[in-house]
């Protein structure tokens, strides 16, 4: 019984540590623009692309105005 409890605690600790490390590595904030079209298609522009450089300042202004 004690051995099962220790194994379960070790497994839970491993899952927690793995989740923490995964979220930390993927937690880098990269802005992106998602453009949706009427036909259901979508295009994403990531921060650093020429399209995003033009659209991100406008999107940031729109979000700031919406939060007020």
Legacy VTK file of the C-alpha trace (Angstrom):
# vtk DataFile Version 3.0
C-alpha trace
ASCII
DATASET POLYDATA
POINTS 68 float
0.000 0.000 0.000
2.761 2.401 0.935
4.657 1.599 -2.229
1.597 2.446 -4.357
1.152 5.738 -2.516
4.775 6.698 -3.119
4.495 5.733 -6.793
1.320 7.779 -7.155
2.947 10.797 -5.477
5.968 10.466 -7.761
3.761 10.240 -10.831
1.726 13.290 -9.774
4.907 15.252 -9.105
6.251 14.321 -12.536
3.040 15.366 -14.253
3.047 18.677 -12.393
6.699 19.349 -13.239
6.168 18.445 -16.894
3.131 20.699 -17.150
5.005 23.552 -15.507
7.997 23.230 -17.841
5.798 22.954 -20.927
3.786 26.044 -20.019
6.945 27.969 -19.204
8.625 27.150 -22.515
5.522 27.880 -24.570
4.630 30.929 -22.510
6.673 33.347 -24.539
4.309 35.985 -25.691
4.324 36.373 -29.443
1.719 38.654 -30.867
-0.073 37.560 -33.978
-2.894 38.723 -36.189
-5.576 36.250 -37.257
-7.539 37.404 -40.292
-10.798 35.547 -40.898
-12.549 35.603 -44.257
-16.232 35.169 -45.124
-15.595 31.779 -46.752
-14.324 30.418 -43.434
-10.628 30.530 -44.220
-8.071 32.176 -41.946
-4.554 33.558 -42.237
-2.224 34.192 -39.274
0.542 36.768 -39.373
3.135 36.392 -36.598
5.045 39.228 -35.001
8.004 40.091 -37.210
6.349 39.460 -40.555
5.864 42.479 -42.851
2.082 42.128 -42.752
1.992 41.995 -38.961
4.280 45.016 -38.667
1.623 47.067 -40.440
-1.402 45.575 -38.672
-0.201 45.113 -35.075
-0.107 48.817 -34.122
-3.678 49.245 -35.379
-4.817 46.115 -33.524
-3.149 47.286 -30.298
-4.922 50.633 -30.559
-8.255 48.909 -31.141
-7.753 46.628 -28.126
-6.719 49.559 -25.925
-9.839 51.486 -26.959
-12.055 48.454 -26.285
-10.612 48.018 -22.777
-11.451 51.581 -21.728
LINES 1 69
68 0 1 2 3 4 5 6 7 8 9 10 11 12 13 14 15 16 17 18 19 20 21 22 23 24 25 26 27 28 29 30 31 32 33 34 35 36 37 38 39 40 41 42 43 44 45 46 47 48 49 50 51 52 53 54 55 56 57 58 59 60 61 62 63 64 65 66 67
